[in-house]
């Protein structure tokens, strides 16, 4: 029975984390994406309010954020 309790505690701990998925608590709200090039730049890595241009093709990138409250962008 101890083995079952260990498994239960492990699974419970993995779903209770409010900061899963690499949110890192750094204030990130999402990322800028170039869907043609599959390029991604996190919003906290961009200076200013203007969307950056894709480093590969030069087209303005689109901001997207996850509606998830857990920080998971799945």
LUMNU-418581 format. One line per 10 residues: number of its first residue (from 1); for each residue y, z, x of N, C-alpha, C. Coordinates in steps of 0.05 Angstrom, whole numbers, plus 5000, padded with zeros to 4 digits. Each point is the difference from the previous one (the first is absolute). Example, Ala and Ser with C-alpha at 12.3 -4.5 7.8 and 13.67 -1.06 7.14 Angstrom:
1) 4886,5156,5264,5024,5000,4982,5024,5000,5018  5021,4986,4993,5024,5001,5016,5022,5014,4985
END
This chain:
1) 4976,5000,5016,5024,5000,4984,5025,5000,5017  4998,5011,5024,5023,5001,5018,5008,4972,5008  4981,4982,5004,5005,4973,5007,5016,4986,4977  4993,5004,4976,5014,4989,4977,5029,5010,4999  5004,5025,5005,5027,5012,5000,5017,4987,5022  4988,4996,5024,5014,4987,5022,5009,4972,4993  4982,4985,4988,5007,4973,4991,5022,5000,4979  4998,5018,4981,5020,5003,4979,5027,5007,5012  5001,5019,5018,5025,5008,5013,5012,4977,5016  4984,4985,5014,5009,4977,5016,5012,4979,4982
11) 4987,4992,4979,5010,4980,4982,5026,5010,4986  5001,5025,4993,5023,5011,4987,5024,4999,5019  4996,5007,5024,5022,5001,5020,5011,4971,5005  4982,4980,5000,5009,4973,5006,5016,4988,4977  4998,5010,4976,5015,4990,4977,5025,5016,4994  5003,5023,5012,5023,5017,4995,5024,4994,5017  4997,4985,5021,5022,4994,5017,5021,4983,4986  5025,5009,5000,5022,4986,4987,5012,4979,5019  4991,4999,5025,5012,4982,5019,4979,4982,5013  4983,4988,4984,4980,4982,5010,5012,4973,5004
21) 4988,4983,5016,5008,4973,5003,5022,4995,5021  5006,5018,5017,5018,4995,5021,5029,5005,4993  5007,5014,4979,5027,5005,4992,5015,5016,5022  4986,5016,5014,5010,5015,5023,5024,5018,4994  5009,5002,4975,5022,5018,4993,5026,4992,5013  5003,4974,5007,5025,4992,5014,5020,4987,4981  4997,5003,4974,5019,4990,4981,4996,4971,4992  4979,4987,5008,4994,4973,4994,4996,4997,4970  5012,4979,4988,4997,4994,4972,4984,4974,4996  4993,4986,5021,4986,4975,4998,5003,4984,5026
31) 4997,4974,4996,5002,4982,5024,5011,4973,4991  5010,4986,5020,5009,4972,4995,4977,4982,5008  4995,4979,4984,4977,4983,5004,5009,4970,5001  4987,4985,5017,5001,4971,4999,4972,4992,4992  4997,4991,4975,4974,4993,4990,4988,4975,5013  5018,4982,5008,4990,4975,5013,4988,5006,5027  5012,5018,5015,4991,5006,5027,4983,5025,5002  4998,5015,4977,4985,5026,5000,5013,5020,5019  5026,4998,5003,5015,5018,5018,5010,5023,4984  4999,5025,5011,5009,5024,4986,5017,5016,5019
41) 5023,5010,4989,5018,5018,5015,5006,5024,4981  4993,5024,5009,5006,5024,4983,5030,5003,4997  5008,5010,4977,5029,5004,4994,5014,5019,5020  4986,5019,5010,5012,5019,5019,5004,4988,5027  4989,4976,5005,5004,4986,5025,5022,4979,4999  5014,4999,4977,5021,4980,4996,5027,5015,4998  5019,4990,5015,5027,5011,4999,5016,4986,4979  5016,5015,4985,5017,4989,4979,4985,4996,4974  5015,4988,4981,4990,4996,4973,4990,4972,4995  5007,4981,5018,4993,4972,4996,4971,4995,5008
51) 4985,4986,4983,4972,4994,5008,4999,4984,5026  4982,5007,5017,4998,4985,5026,4988,4972,4996  5005,4983,5019,4987,4974,5001,4973,5003,5013  4981,4984,4991,4973,5001,5012,5002,4991,5030  4988,5016,5018,5002,4992,5028,4984,4975,5007  4982,4991,4982,4984,4976,5005,5014,4975,4989  5008,5001,4974,5011,4975,4988,5030,5001,4994  5013,5024,5001,5028,5002,4996,5009,5003,4971  4982,5000,4981,5007,5003,4972,5004,5029,4993  5019,5006,4982,5005,5028,4992,4975,5012,4988
61) 4994,5024,5009,4975,5014,4991,5006,5014,4973  4978,5006,4985,5003,5013,4974,4991,5029,5003  5016,5018,4987,4993,5029,5000,4980,5005,4978  4979,5015,5007,4980,5008,4981,4993,5029,5006  4994,5014,4978,4991,5028,5003,4977,5005,4982  4985,5020,5007,4977,5007,4985,5008,5019,4977  4990,4995,4976,5006,5018,4978,4984,5026,5001  4983,5002,5020,4982,5023,5003,5016,5025,5007  4992,5023,4989,5013,5025,5007,4985,5014,5023  4977,4989,5008,4984,5012,5021,5007,4989,5028
71) 5017,4979,5001,5007,4989,5026,4981,4977,5007  4980,4995,4984,4981,4979,5006,5011,4973,4990  5000,4980,5016,5010,4975,4993,4978,4981,4990  4978,5010,4992,4977,4983,4992,5007,4987,4973
END
